[in-house]
Amino acid sequence: MTVKESLIERLEKKEARIAVLGLGYVGLPLAVVFSEAGFEVIGVDPDGRKVDALNQGASYIQDISSEQLAKSVQSGHLKATTDFSTIRDVDAVSICVPTPLRKTGDPDMSFILTATEELAKYIHPGMVIVLESTTYPGTTREVMLPALTAGSNLEVGEDFFLAFSPERVDPGREDWTTVNTPKVIGGITEACSQVASTWYSQALQTVHSVSSAETAEMSKLLENTFRMINIGLVNELSIMCDRLGVDVWEVIDAAATKPFGFMKFTPGPGLGGHCIPIDPLYLSWKMKTVNYTARFIELASEINTNMPRLVVSRVQDAMNERGKALNGCKCLILGVAYKPEIDDLRESPALDVIGLLKQKGAEVTYHDPYVPQVKTQDGEQMFSVPDLMEAVRAADCVIIITDHKKYDYQAILSAAAFIFDSRNALGYLGKQSPKVVRL
């Protein structure tokens, strides 16, 4: 029996031991899903607080309840450690570490490099490795593969198996989860794709195998670039409609009645989350290395990045029209999470809006039912106001950034002196009210 055949047999019988490197928004749900499928899973993360919480069955990720996590831990199928050396005893490794951008706009590969360097110490025949961290095309083959094989006689596709499978996590969703969201997998070789697909098929409902790791890497960037560019388009449309005196929300709703050839996107105060604001810039950076400018990506990024500034400018104009300067104005931000019904602050445009308002001299407070406290860009610790309606009545301006469903918008509209609605949360009510300006 070959190494590949032996590993596939262990995976199909769920005798293979699994390691998940990185226990954040991607890694923790994946570790739980593999454990629920019957695999023995070890989560590895340098953050001792996450490790302690997991081992106690206390979830720190909204998409995984403590009850669900505790079942996996108590069954003995899931545990966590900060010790990378435990990898020597596993058969399959999924890498789910962060991939941020540096301030210079180029990819920060340090987390992937660190994970790969640690993994290289313990790699052995009969191991399958899957990178899930979003990155630029070529990372798996050009960065990970040489680091894993340096100083060893192991051959990829024969002795060990390496693939890329882009994460598709949308925090807060209940209809599409880790289990039922189709999973793309592309290996360095055909054998790598086969082994990795066999592994993931044991826990996930649908696995779509592609011809190479580069194809899988590029597919993830296409998904997020598609959204980024279309959001940039409607954000620019909102600017054009404002100049022309046309209601952008009515325009979008009218276009959305077309049953074919149109997909509805809506404008907003800026992009948030780890994926949409950042991932397309990986592709833009990569293309510069081959003397090509990704013009759509860079233009959309410019438009989207400037939306918080546009929001503050529109608020300032609206307050001036009401005879009040933004300097000294009491501004209440509604919602600081990057999207509704979650507590995730990553890349939230609310942080930019708060920072810009403060630069203008505004007195800023916020309310968010999911985010009790937040550290602003200038390092200040802010806390969600305890009494929402009292804060609404006290504010000169209420700015809706995140349209949480928990808010009673009718009551807020009645109590507020003025509202800037960047999400059309008030809908028809906002359109008809002289107290409301919409993006």
Secondary structure, DSSP 8 states (H G I E B T S, - for coil): --HHHHHHHHHHTT-SEEEEE--STTHHHHHHHHHHTT-EEEEE-S-HHHHHHHHTT---STTS-HHHHHHHHHTTSEEEES-GGGGGG-SEEEE-----B-TTSSB--HHHHHHHHHHHHH--TTEEEEE-S---TTIIIIIIHHHHHTTS---BTTTEEEEE------TT-SSS-TTTS-EEEEESSHHHHHHHHHHHHTT-S-EEEES-HHHHHHHHHHHHHHHHHHHHHHHHHHHHHHHHT--HHHHHHHHTT-SSS-------S---SSHHHHHHHHHHHHHHTTT---HHHHHHHHHHHTHHHHHHHHHHHHHHHTT--STT-EEEEE--SSSTT----TT-HHHHHHHHHHHTT-EEEEE-SS-SEEE-TTS-EEE--S-HHHHHHH-SEEEE-S--TTS-HHHHHHH-S-EEESS-TTHHHHHH-TTEEE-
